[in-house]
């Protein structure tokens, strides 16, 4: 399964509903929505440029929150997939602060673990 292509097929409206379900603040949802509002694409073929058209089903990959939005969408997909299996859960280890320091997740006392 090509996860990049799967993420490109999500509409901004579906993404908004997923963010609401995860409890994201309205201001954050609005920011993501505004970033994608009015997004246009143009096809180039051998140097020829065609008319621009609106993009409705794509999350811009250069958007700084794209990895976070992808994680939310993927988690929502897993929740729907495994909702009938109450015993099945996915453990996620996390720790607040210093987002990109992966060594902090090694500490057993300060890292927390939740089941999704």
N, C-alpha and C positions, 0 to 999 in steps of 0.2 A: 504494500500500500504506500503510495507516494503521499506523505503527509503534507508536503508543500502544496501540491495540487488540491488536496482535500481542504486546506485552509483557504485557498483562493476561491472556492465555490461558496463560501459563507456570505450571506447578505448582511449589510450593516444593521438591518432591522432585527435579524436573528441574534446578532452579536449584542445588540442593546438589551434584548430580553434575557440573554445569558448573564450579562453583567448585572441586571436587576436581580436575577435569581441568586447570584452570589453576594448580593448586598452592597454593590459598589455605590458610592454616593452619586447623586444626580448630576453634580458638577463634573465628575469624571466621565460619566456616560455622555453628557453633553459635549465635552471636549473631544472625545473619540468620534462622536457623530459629526461635529463641525469639521474635523480633520478630513473626513471622507465626503462631506457635502460638496457637490460641485466638482468632484474629481473627474477629469477627462482623460481619454486616451486617444492616441493618433497612430494610425498604421503607416509605416514606412515600407515601401517596396521598391528596391533598386533605386533609391534616392528620391522617388516620388512620394509625396505626402498626401494622405487622404484626409477628409474632413474628420474633425474630432467628434467623439461620441462619449456619452456619460458612462461611467463605470459604476455598476450597481452591486456586483457580486465579487468583491475582492477586498482584501485587507492589504493596504500598502506595506510591502515588506521592509521599507526603509523607516517606517514609523517606529519610534523608540519603544512603544508599548506592544509591538507585534508579538514578541515572545510570550509576554504575559497574557495577551488576548488568546493566543494559540493554546496556552496551558488551560485557560478557562474553558475554551471550546472543547478541548480534548477531554477534560475532566467531566464536562457535561455529557459528552458522548459515552464515556465509560459508565457514568451514573445511570443513563438510560439503558445501556447494554446489560448491566449487572443488577438492575433494580429488583429482579425476581429472585436473586440469590442473596438472601439476607446474611448468610455466613461469609460470603465473599466480600472482601474489602481490600483496598489498596492503602498501604501505610505510606504516609508522606512525612518525612523528617524535615523540620524547618527551624530556623532561628532568626530572630529579628536583628537588624543592624548589620552593617558591613555586608551588603548583598552579594558581592562577588568574591568573598573570601570563603572558599569551599572547605577549608580546614576547620572552620568553626562548626561544621556539621558533625565532625568526628567526636566532639565532646559529648559524652553520654549524659552529663549532669545538666548542661545548659541547653541542649537541643531538645525540642519537643516533637512529639509524634502524634499524628492524627490519622484516623482511618476515613477513607472516602468511599 
